[in-house]
Each structure stands twice: as structure tokens, then as C-alpha cells.
Amino acid sequence: DIQLTQSPSTLSASVGDRVTITCRANQSISHWLAWYQQKRGKAPKLLIYLTSSLESGVPSRFSGGLSGTEFTLTISSLQPDDFATYYCHHYGSSSTFGQGTKVDI
Amino acid sequence: QAQLVQSGAEVKRPGASVKISCKAFHYTFTSYGISWVRQAPGQRPEWLGWISAYKGNTKYAQKFQDRVTMTKDTSTNTAYMELRSLRSDDTALYYCARSAQYSDSFDVWGQGTMVTVSS
């Protein structure tokens, strides 16, 4: 089974910071990876799909990438609305989520 | 703007079944599929399966294969998910989400339906 491990589990940051969250798979998943933002009591919101494609309407400060075997979600300049939990998601032959990264102040 | 609206919260006894609905608005229902995802409190999301809103073919996660049935009604643009033989660890928020294929990301989500399993 494909497993995704995110790091860090919690990230403390300030408005204006550049933050990067990583997601590592235990086997090759090609580019079949998405990132979601979830706020308390709300459904996840798609930010990035196919590793680096920005979902329509999502601010350009969000970007996705792949460095070696690690997928990354980068927020170039953290805004107050960005404090939330972020999940990576592999889709393809199976569908699995990372354990989440909480970004707080 | 595409929207998915789910049915209300449910409380069930262990061993019972639950059936949740997911009604689609403002897009062509049959052009996409619907995935079902659940999330227990404080846990990561977990995918249960997918149904094509066009052909009705399904793909279920192996873990739920024996207990879940997904259906759709194109006359009302509604998808359904039934989970049987409920246990206390099925207590979770259940979401429907739009995805073109089972092997696709989820671009539109419902608001979630809380299912509580308790004796």
C-alpha cells in the first residue's frame, strides 16, 4: 500500500513568512499528488493537483513541486487566511492522504 | 459555481446501516464522478470509493468493499453512499467530492455529514 508521510506535523510561522511542507511517498507515485487546505469544521479545499498545477481561483502564493522523491507545498508569503491544516493526497491506482500539517501562529 | 449538498447528521446503533445523499448543483452531473471520503475527529481523510455519475460503475477501497454500496440517480442529480454493519470506529464526518475519475483529485466538496455510531 502507498503511504504518505508529511513533515512537519506542526509548523509555527508568522504572517509574511515563506513556508514549505513536504510529503514523501513510500513508493513511486509519478506526479499523481494533490494538496488541500482544511480549516476547522470545513471540507478540504483543493489547492494543487498533478504535483504543481494551481487550481483555479487559488492565490499564486501557493505552489507545488517535486524535489527528488519529496513533494513540496510552498506558501511564498503567509497570509492570515492561510493558517490551517494542509494534506497531501495521492490519487491514481489508490487514494491516500498524508497525516496533515497544521500551520499556526 | 458547482456545489454539492449532503443530507443531515445521523446517529446509528452498532450493526445498523446508514445511507447518505449528495445532491449536485450548477454543473453537468453526468460529466463527473463522485468520490466519498470520511474523516474521523483529528484524523486524516480516508477514501471509501467512487461512482461514475454517467455509467454508474464503481470502485471501492478494499477496506470497505464488503460494507459499502454507492449509487446514483441522474433524474435528481444525486449520489448515495450506504455503509452497513456500522461499528463505533465508523463515527466520522463523511464527505462527497467531485472527481472526474476514481483516479483523480477532488475539486468540489460537500459540506459533510456527521455519522455517529453509538449504543
Interface residues (C-beta under 8 A of the other chain):
Chain A: W32 A34 Y36 A43 P44 K45 L46 Y49 L50 E55 Y87 H89 Y91 G92 S93 S94 S95 T96 F97 G98 Q99 G100
Chain B: S35 R44 P45 E46 W47 A61 Y95 A97 S99 Y102 S103 D104 S105 F106 D107 W109 G110 Q111 G112
